[in-house]
Amino acid sequence: LLGNLFDVPRSCEYEGYTKWKETYGDIAHIKVFGKHIIIINLVKVVKELLEQCSAIYSNRPYIPMVHDSDLMDLNWTFIMQRYTSTWKSDCHLFVQHFNSPMVKTSYSLRQMSSTHTLLQSLLHSPTELDVSIRHTIGNMLLGMVYGFDVQPGN
């Protein structure tokens, strides 16, 4: 059941996996809690497998609770879709929208404004860290998605 759990580096993972490269080569396989994990230690191989052959290797695991139509049936959501032509189309639209200079500038301004508000809030009420962070995240998300500006205290 545990598989290679105790072999996995617990900190500075990149150093541990680099040592594995010296022992096991450019590609290593481990199994933890029944899940197969492939560690690739060569950029050329990563590009070849994950960029050029993405249709073969870039898929999400089937999760019955999420994908089964009798349970949650979340196949329609972008983040839960399997690697299909629909996902590729949705991904293309997502990247096209969120990678535009105008969107980057707009979101950057929203993030700066929210960060400024967070810092002011922490100066005035340093013990209210969790409330301030929740407000900041909510303000950024509602602002980016709906254009709302959430006032402090709401």
C-alpha positions in Angstrom: 0.0 0.0 0.0 2.7 2.5 0.9 5.0 1.5 -1.9 7.9 3.9 -2.2 6.5 6.5 0.2 9.5 6.5 2.4 11.9 6.8 -0.6 10.3 10.1 -1.7 12.4 13.2 -0.7 10.6 15.2 2.0 12.4 18.5 1.3 14.6 19.9 -1.5 12.9 17.4 -3.7 14.9 18.5 -6.8 18.1 17.5 -5.0 16.7 14.1 -4.2 15.5 13.5 -7.7 18.8 14.6 -9.1 20.5 12.0 -7.0 18.0 9.4 -8.3 19.1 10.4 -11.8 22.7 9.3 -11.0 21.4 6.0 -9.6 18.4 5.1 -11.8 18.9 7.2 -15.0 16.8 9.9 -16.7 13.5 8.4 -15.9 12.4 6.8 -12.6 9.2 5.1 -11.6 7.8 4.9 -8.1 4.5 3.8 -6.7 2.9 5.6 -3.7 -0.5 4.7 -2.3 -1.2 2.7 -5.4 -0.5 5.6 -7.7 2.3 5.4 -10.3 4.6 8.4 -10.4 7.2 9.0 -13.2 10.1 11.3 -12.4 11.7 12.7 -15.5 15.2 14.2 -15.0 16.0 15.4 -18.5 14.5 18.5 -20.2 14.7 16.9 -23.6 12.6 13.9 -22.5 10.1 16.2 -20.8 9.6 18.2 -23.9 9.3 15.2 -26.1 6.8 13.3 -23.9 4.7 16.2 -22.5 4.8 18.7 -25.4 5.1 16.7 -28.6 3.1 13.6 -27.4 0.7 15.4 -25.1 -2.3 13.6 -26.5 -0.9 10.4 -25.1 0.5 11.5 -21.8 -1.5 14.6 -20.7 -4.7 13.3 -19.2 -6.4 13.6 -15.9 -7.0 10.4 -13.9 -10.6 9.1 -13.9 -12.2 9.9 -10.6 -15.5 8.2 -10.2 -16.9 10.7 -7.8 -16.2 13.5 -10.2 -16.7 11.9 -13.6 -19.5 9.4 -13.0 -22.8 10.8 -14.3 -24.7 9.2 -11.4 -22.6 11.0 -8.8 -21.2 14.6 -9.3 -20.9 14.5 -13.1 -18.4 17.4 -13.4 -17.1 16.4 -16.8 -18.4 19.7 -18.2 -16.1 21.8 -16.0 -12.9 22.9 -17.7 -10.6 21.8 -14.8 -12.2 18.4 -14.6 -12.4 17.6 -18.3 -10.4 14.7 -19.7 -7.9 15.4 -22.5 -10.3 15.5 -25.5 -10.9 17.8 -28.5 -13.4 19.8 -26.3 -10.7 20.3 -23.6 -8.2 21.4 -26.2 -10.7 23.9 -27.6 -11.6 25.2 -24.1 -7.9 25.4 -23.2 -7.1 27.4 -26.3 -9.9 29.9 -25.5 -8.7 30.1 -21.9 -5.1 30.8 -22.9 -6.1 33.2 -25.6 -8.2 35.3 -23.2 -6.0 35.2 -20.1 -2.7 35.7 -22.0 -3.6 38.9 -23.7 -1.7 42.0 -22.6 -4.9 43.9 -21.7 -6.0 41.2 -19.3 -2.6 40.9 -17.8 -2.5 44.6 -17.1 -6.0 44.7 -15.8 -5.4 41.8 -13.4 -2.1 43.1 -12.4 -3.7 46.4 -11.4 -6.4 44.5 -9.4 -3.7 42.4 -7.6 -1.7 45.5 -6.7 -4.8 47.3 -5.4 -5.9 44.3 -3.4 -2.4 43.8 -2.0 -2.3 47.5 -1.0 -5.6 47.1 0.8 -4.4 43.9 2.5 -1.3 45.6 3.8 -3.3 48.6 5.1 -5.7 46.2 6.8 -2.8 44.3 8.5 -1.4 47.6 9.7 -4.7 48.5 11.4 -5.6 45.1 12.6 -2.7 42.7 12.7 -4.6 40.1 14.7 -7.2 39.8 11.9 -4.9 38.1 9.5 -7.4 35.3 8.4 -10.2 37.9 7.9 -7.9 40.2 5.9 -6.6 37.4 3.6 -10.2 36.1 3.0 -11.3 39.6 2.1 -8.3 40.1 -0.3 -8.9 36.8 -2.1 -12.6 37.4 -2.4 -12.0 41.0 -3.6 -9.6 39.8 -6.3 -11.8 37.0 -7.5 -15.0 38.9 -7.6 -13.2 41.9 -9.2 -11.6 39.8 -11.9 -14.6 37.7 -12.7 -17.5 40.1 -12.1 -15.9 43.6 -11.8 -17.1 44.0 -8.2 -15.1 45.9 -5.7 -15.7 44.5 -2.2 -15.4 47.0 0.5 -13.6 46.1 3.8 -16.0 44.8 6.3 -18.2 43.1 3.7 
